[in-house]
């Protein structure tokens, strides 16, 4: 028996196809009550997957219409990673591997410039690592970090938005390691586990204080 599509997913699909809809329109298309629709909409709006705006009508009171946010749009399948890998392969065929490596190096420098001011605002390594975790989380890396008994920092990323690209081009991981070292001002950053190359569910960095 085919899996039933949840009401939540049906609502998202309706908004994807129709761009924007009222509660009444969604309830009619799904053949459920408006109250049932609103329950799902409240959760989706709380999670920033949808948003709402007030639209004036020719007759009657203004009404709320709902639409997908950028976060909601990104929930639908997109083939960015495959396209990027294909383009990088073409670039490598045309201009050599060195050009691809230069692209990742330029990306690292852009991120260093973008992240740098926020990291440099902090004095201690604790504060810098906490800010780095916040920055990575803003970009979808799902970071957790802690200090071990020896005073080392254990920095784990449970998601990597570019993991499929890094599987083909490990230089992406090399550049991230270099980025962390430069932002934190220490070369004692080791990548002990990499989800792109080690088939593990997370990337694991160990960061040692300079006096270790």
N, C-alpha and C positions, 0 to 999 in steps of 0.2 A: 504494500500500500504506500502511495506517495506521501512524503512528509507534508503536513499541513503548514501553510505559511502563516506566521503569527500576525495578529492584528497590527502590531507595531510595524512589522515589515511591510504590510499592505499599505499602511498610512504613508510610510516613506516612499514606496513605489508610486503611489498616487501623486504625491507632491513632486516627485522627480518628473513624472510624465506631464502633469498639468501646471507645473511651476508654482501656482499658489491656489489655495482652496479655503473655503470657509468650513466651519465645523459641520454645518448642515449639509454641505455638498459631500463631505467625506462620509458622514453618517448614511446618506442616501446611497452612495456608491458601494458601501460596505454592508449595507442592510443591518446596521446596529444602531443603538441609541446614541444621541448626542452626548449624553453623560459618559458613555463608554469611550467615545472618541476623546472627550476632554481629559479623561484619566490618563490616557496615553500621551496626549499633547502636553500635559503638565510635566510629565517625566522627561519627554524629549526636549522641551524648552529649558528645563532645569539643567540638562546635560549639554546645552548649547548645540543641539543637533538641528533644531528648528527655531524659527523666530516668528514674530507676528507684527503686523502693522495695521493701522486703522484706515479703511478705505471708505470714502464718501460715495453714496449712491444717488442716482437721479431722484429716487423717491425713498422715503423712509430714513431711518437712522443709519449712521455709519456702522460698518460691520468689520470685525477682525478677520483678516485673511492670514493664513499660515504659509510659510515657505521654508525650504531647506537653507541652512547656513552653509558656510564654506566647509565646516566640519561634517555636516550632513551630506554634502555633495561627495566628500572624500570617502564616505562609507560604501559607495558603489564601486565595483571593480574598475580599476584603471591599470593600464599596462606600462606605466612609466619606467619601471626597472628594465623590462625587456627592451623597450625602445632605446633607453640609455645605453644598455650593453651593446645593442646592435650598432648604434652610432659610434660608440667608442671603438668597436672592432673595425668599422669602416675607416675611422680616423687613423687607427694603428696601421691598417693595410696601406693607406695612402701616404702617411707621413712618418711611420715608425713608432715604436713603443715609447721612445723618449718624449714624444709630444704628449702622449696620454699621461705620462708621469708628471709632466710640466703642468697639465691641467689640474691634476689633483693637488699639486703644490700650490698653485694659484688659489684654489678653493681654500686650502688651509690658511693661506695668508689673509684671505678675505674674512674668514671666521675669526682669526686672531685679532684683526682690526675691529671686528664687530663685538667680540667678547671682551677684548682687552680692558676697556675702560671700566667695565663692571667688576672684573676680577681685581684690577689694580686698586679699586676703592677699598679693598680689604687688606689688612696688615698681616694677620696670622694665617698659617697654612690651613687651619681648621676652617676659617671664614672663607678662604679662597676655594677650598674643595666644596663647601656647602653652596657657594655661588655657582661653581661650575656644574654641580648637580642640578641646580635650578635652571640654568641655561640649557642643559641637555634635555631636561624634562619638558621645557617649552618647545623643544623640537622633536618630541615623541620618543625619547630614549628610555623612559621608565627606569630612572636611576634610584638605587639605594646605596648608601655608604655607611660605614662604621669604622671604629678604631679597634684594632685587636690588642691583645695583652702586651705586645711588644711595642705598641705605639705606632704601628703601621696603619695606613688607611686602606680599607678594602672598598673598592669602588666598582659596583656592578651595574651593568646596563642590560635590562631584560628585553629590550627591543632595539633593533637597529634598522632605521628607515632605508639604509643603503646596503643591507646585507647581501642581497642578490647581486649587486654590482661588485661588492667587495670579494665575493666568491670568485669572480672572473678576474678582478683586478685588486690583489691584496695590497697594492700601494695605497689604497684608500685607508686601510687600517694603519699602515705605517705612518701616514700623514696625521691620523687622529692621535696616535701616540705622541708624535712630535708636537702636535698642537697642545696637548695636555702638559708636556714638559715645559714648553715655552710660556704658557699661561701661568703655570704654578711656580715657575722659576726654579725648577729642579730637574736634573736628569735621572733621578731615582724613581722613575715611573716604569713599571714593567707590566706588559700585557701577558697575563698567565693563561688566560682562556679567551678564545675568539670564536663567536658563534658562526662567523662566515667560513672559517677554515677548520674548526675543531668539532663541528656538528654538536655543539653544546647549546643549551637554552639561553645562555647569557654570555656577555663579555665580562671578563673579570680583570681589573687592574689592581696592582698593589703599589701603593705610593709610600715611599719611606721618607721620613723627615731627614733633613740634611745631616744631622749629627749621628744617624744610624749607620 
